[in-house]
Amino acid sequence: MAIPEQFIDELLARSDIADVVGHYVRLTPKGGSLWGCCPFHNEKTPSFHVVSERQIFKCFGCGKAGGAISFVMEIENLSFVDAVKVLAGRAGMTVPETGISQEEGHKKARILDANREAARFYHGYLQSEGGARVREYIETRRLAPKTVKTFGLGAAPAAWDELTRHLTAQGYTKLELIDAGLVVANKNGGLYDKFRARLMLPVIDVSGVVTGFTSRILPGEEGAKYLNTPDTIAFKKGRLIYGLNLAKNTKRDNLILVEGNIDVISLHQAGFDNTVATMGTALTEDHARLLARHTKELVICYDNDGAGMRSTERALGILKNTTMGVRVLQLPNPCDAAGNILLDEKAQPLKQDPDDFIKKFGPAAFEKVLNGSAGQNDYLLDNLRVQFDLNDENGRLEFLRKAVETVAALVSPIEREIFGNKAAAAAGISGHAFSQEVEQYRKSQGRQARKKQERRDLTPTTQLQPRERELRYENMRSARAEEGVLRLMVLDPLLFREAGSLGTEDFSSPLLGKVYTLLKERYESGRSTQLAALTGQLTPQEMNHLAGVIDQPEDRANSRRALQDYIAIIETERVKRQNTAQAADPLLAARERYREKKAYGGAKV
Ligand SMILES: [Zn+2]
């Protein structure tokens, strides 16, 4: 391992899990542990807890579990080495740079350096003669010089390898440039620039680092309209929010989520410095969590065409359980002077994105629609209403059926009443009748959920099995006892003295056996026996499973007695396994008989 184990021990001694998690999650004590809303899935009632005594966290909602290091790896999306660095920084320690860790850290640092250098190159090129076409394009988008500077916009030359040559001259190797996604190798091993003849937008993460680029094609060129850096170790599209590095400092009390990067820029320029966008991908749970860390309210403002409306509904689905308030800003359809909605060649209303809208009507008009944007429930009901013909009986019934489902899904009874009344009024029935339908629907849903749970409870063994197939237990009875032994050892390492010769080969589960031995070796050499100390030696899945094991209740008052009981079970099961193996293999059985004969001087056979 690259980082010395003594360092990890010292780091864990100085990084209490409650402090580490408390950095990201508000925790409240309840029944001997600390509870909070899980940062890994969206929820409003806490099912995530931290047990200081065992130095682990576990979520009963999504099943995520682990120690201090795995928590930081997971929440910051870091490798083991990088998570250790983050924790060390907070604990005022410096990670000794050795071997591989240095190499890995070095690789990422080189990629980030190359990105910064490329951003400088593109920005400089924009001012040069070769940048004229991109400058022209920027003018047509009416972006001011100050905006160009704030966002670090640049121009990629209309040539094959200008950036490649520039960065190679700076000492970057070909491999580094390929790893950074800035350069592509052709079939013959020659290199050329990934981005050519494009407007370049550096993508800067919340910590202010250029992680990669997005780019827009110039008018008249061929190729993809938008092109991003491919996923690299520094650039993960599904977790990046464009503009958040600036928007996180806004004085406004919400964030506006738009579809396009250029929309972000033009809205910032118009004074809406709270605007962000995903990187041309649909909103993910990771995005939602990242946003929730920076705002209390999110306003979705996607394009007002069919695609935009579908994306809005999908995003509302992702945001269903978020802690943020969610509103939807639907831009009005463009009209002519007489107020008629303008149509395209398919007789659909013309699309209008936030950039168009701001240019046509100005910031004050946008402010107005922003203030008037609908809450997500109103938006969903409005959308439902326009899908059905409410003058027709069948249309009304269909609308009511859908509206009942939508309203029944609302958690708060007050919201159910308010939106129930609105839906009822729209369909011309009484609010009372509607709310009865809703409650009936909720009851039947509850019954279904209970039945599902009962079915699950009836098959406890599948419940107790590790989630990952390769970790599955072969011998459930023994495995439960083996889990108990590990739990006791983490709670009270002194018990290792009472465990006699118990060793890896007695365990039916290779994973539990391996962990037992690792912890025992640590105990014997006076090192930390926290589960988190093994983070570097276990896969994240193994860590997740083991923290769940350690989290289960254990009778501490009678820990010695419990240990002996566990060991007795493990022994019995081991003998059983041996007998079965012997029965299946006559040669093995004969050998075993011979061994016994020797041991007991032949008296027993
Ligand atoms: Zn969770």
Residues whose N, C-alpha, C, O or C-beta is under 5 A from the ligand:
A	BS01	ZN	C38 F40 H41 C59 G61 C62 G63
